[in-house]
Amino acid sequence: MPDSTQAPTQFNQLPRAGVLPRLMALIYDALIIAGLWMVYGFLAMLIASTFGGLHCQPENVDYTPCVGGPLYQLGLVLVTAGYFFWSWRAAGQTIGMRAWRLMVANNNGMQLSWYQCFLRALVGPVSLGFFCLGFLWGYFRVDRATWHDLVSDSEVRQLPKKKKDKKLG
């Protein structure tokens, strides 16, 4: 992760990530988020049924009273945003970005601020939601910047492949 001990020029010398690897990394992250949502849903149902006195009706396959309200949906948003915020701030990479050797940092090659993470998380779904126009925008720019890159003053770079050690003998 680019930090104050690593020269920002090292990050800036890496090639900019293309749109396709970024979308593929997002698919990986969607699988992780689906797992986090399942854990959150289990905990929400457990808490709601224990303390809330809600009466779910599994025989009718109706769990709406337990996990259908705006508070539950706000929790889903917070779980999703938390995953991205923590990943971007801790290592500059989500799990999907690690698999595709991508790293995000600000335009100076330094770790994203909380505000930049917030902007990326806010505009990212908009980039994806309008028929991926925010992502496809990167195809038409020399710097491959997407809408959420531009708004958050950040960029995604492609990390080099690790060299395999050759064992003798």
C-alpha positions as CSV (number, residue, x, y, z in Angstrom):
1,M,0.0,0.0,0.0
2,P,1.4,3.4,-0.8
3,D,2.1,5.2,2.5
4,S,4.3,7.9,3.7
5,T,7.3,5.6,3.8
6,Q,7.0,4.5,0.2
7,A,7.8,6.9,-2.6
8,P,4.7,8.0,-4.4
9,T,6.5,7.9,-7.7
10,Q,6.7,4.1,-7.5
11,F,2.9,4.0,-7.6
12,N,2.7,6.6,-10.3
13,Q,5.0,4.6,-12.5
14,L,2.7,1.6,-12.5
15,P,0.4,1.3,-15.5
16,R,-3.2,2.4,-15.0
17,A,-5.7,-0.3,-14.6
18,G,-8.1,-1.1,-17.5
19,V,-11.9,-1.2,-17.2
20,L,-12.2,-5.0,-17.7
21,P,-9.9,-6.0,-14.8
22,R,-11.7,-3.5,-12.6
23,L,-15.1,-4.9,-13.4
24,M,-13.8,-8.5,-12.9
25,A,-12.5,-7.5,-9.5
26,L,-15.9,-6.0,-8.7
27,I,-17.5,-9.4,-9.5
28,Y,-15.1,-11.0,-7.0
29,D,-16.0,-8.4,-4.4
30,A,-19.7,-9.0,-5.0
31,L,-19.2,-12.6,-3.9
32,I,-17.5,-11.4,-0.7
33,I,-20.3,-8.9,-0.1
34,A,-22.9,-11.5,-0.6
35,G,-21.3,-13.6,2.2
36,L,-21.1,-10.5,4.4
37,W,-24.8,-9.9,3.8
38,M,-25.7,-13.4,4.7
39,V,-23.9,-13.1,8.0
40,Y,-25.5,-9.7,8.6
41,G,-28.9,-11.1,7.7
42,F,-28.5,-14.0,10.1
43,L,-27.4,-11.7,12.9
44,A,-30.2,-9.3,12.2
45,M,-32.8,-12.1,12.2
46,L,-31.4,-13.4,15.5
47,I,-31.4,-10.0,17.2
48,A,-34.8,-9.0,15.7
49,S,-36.5,-12.2,16.7
50,T,-34.9,-12.3,20.2
51,F,-35.3,-8.7,21.3
52,G,-37.8,-7.3,18.8
53,G,-40.6,-9.8,19.3
54,L,-41.0,-10.0,15.6
55,H,-43.0,-12.9,14.3
56,C,-41.5,-14.2,11.1
57,Q,-43.6,-16.6,9.2
58,P,-41.3,-19.2,7.6
59,E,-44.1,-21.5,6.7
60,N,-45.4,-18.7,4.3
61,V,-41.8,-17.9,3.3
62,D,-42.4,-14.4,4.6
63,Y,-39.4,-12.9,6.4
64,T,-40.4,-9.3,5.7
65,P,-41.3,-8.5,9.4
66,C,-37.8,-9.6,10.4
67,V,-35.5,-8.2,7.8
68,G,-37.4,-6.1,5.4
69,G,-37.5,-2.6,6.9
70,P,-35.4,0.5,6.3
71,L,-33.2,-0.1,9.3
72,Y,-32.2,-3.5,7.9
73,Q,-31.5,-2.0,4.5
74,L,-29.5,0.7,6.1
75,G,-27.4,-2.0,7.7
76,L,-26.8,-3.6,4.4
77,V,-25.5,-0.3,3.0
78,L,-23.3,0.1,6.0
79,V,-21.9,-3.4,5.8
80,T,-21.1,-2.9,2.1
81,A,-19.6,0.6,2.6
82,G,-17.6,-0.8,5.6
83,Y,-16.1,-3.5,3.5
84,F,-14.9,-1.1,0.8
85,F,-13.8,1.6,3.3
86,W,-11.8,-0.8,5.4
87,S,-10.2,-2.4,2.4
88,W,-9.2,0.8,0.7
89,R,-7.9,2.4,3.8
90,A,-6.1,-0.7,5.2
91,A,-4.3,-1.9,2.1
92,G,-5.5,0.1,-0.9
93,Q,-7.1,-3.1,-2.2
94,T,-10.3,-5.1,-1.8
95,I,-10.1,-8.9,-2.1
96,G,-11.2,-8.7,-5.7
97,M,-8.5,-6.1,-6.4
98,R,-5.9,-8.4,-4.9
99,A,-6.9,-11.2,-7.2
100,W,-6.6,-8.9,-10.2
101,R,-3.5,-7.1,-8.9
102,L,-5.1,-3.7,-8.7
103,M,-4.4,-1.0,-6.2
104,V,-6.2,2.3,-5.5
105,A,-4.6,5.4,-4.1
106,N,-5.0,9.2,-4.5
107,N,-3.4,10.9,-7.5
108,N,-0.2,11.5,-5.4
109,G,0.2,7.8,-4.8
110,M,-0.8,8.0,-1.2
111,Q,-3.4,6.2,0.8
112,L,-7.0,7.4,0.3
113,S,-8.5,9.6,3.0
114,W,-11.8,8.8,4.6
115,Y,-13.4,11.5,2.5
116,Q,-12.1,10.0,-0.7
117,C,-13.3,6.6,0.3
118,F,-16.7,8.1,1.0
119,L,-16.8,9.8,-2.4
120,R,-15.7,6.6,-4.2
121,A,-18.4,4.6,-2.3
122,L,-21.1,7.2,-3.1
123,V,-20.3,7.6,-6.9
124,G,-19.2,4.0,-7.6
125,P,-22.8,2.6,-7.6
126,V,-23.8,5.5,-9.9
127,S,-21.0,4.6,-12.3
128,L,-22.2,1.0,-12.3
129,G,-25.9,1.7,-12.3
130,F,-26.2,3.7,-15.5
131,F,-25.4,0.7,-17.8
132,C,-21.8,0.9,-16.5
133,L,-21.3,4.3,-18.2
134,G,-19.2,5.5,-15.3
135,F,-16.8,2.6,-15.9
136,L,-17.0,2.7,-19.7
137,W,-16.0,6.3,-19.4
138,G,-12.5,5.0,-18.7
139,Y,-12.2,3.5,-22.2
140,F,-12.4,7.0,-23.7
141,R,-9.9,8.7,-21.5
142,V,-6.1,8.4,-21.8
143,D,-5.8,8.1,-18.0
144,R,-8.6,5.4,-17.8
145,A,-10.3,7.4,-15.1
146,T,-13.9,6.4,-14.2
147,W,-16.5,8.7,-12.7
148,H,-15.7,7.7,-9.1
149,D,-11.9,8.1,-9.8
150,L,-12.5,11.6,-11.0
151,V,-14.8,12.6,-8.2
152,S,-12.6,11.2,-5.5
153,D,-9.3,12.4,-7.0
154,S,-8.0,8.8,-7.0
155,E,-6.7,6.2,-9.5
156,V,-6.4,2.5,-9.8
157,R,-3.1,1.0,-11.0
158,Q,-2.1,-2.4,-12.2
159,L,0.5,-4.1,-10.0
160,P,3.2,-6.2,-11.6
161,K,3.1,-10.0,-11.5
162,K,5.3,-11.5,-8.8
163,K,8.3,-13.4,-10.1
164,K,8.3,-17.1,-9.4
165,D,11.4,-18.4,-7.6
166,K,13.3,-21.0,-9.6
167,K,14.4,-23.9,-7.4
168,L,17.5,-25.7,-8.3
169,G,17.9,-29.4,-8.2
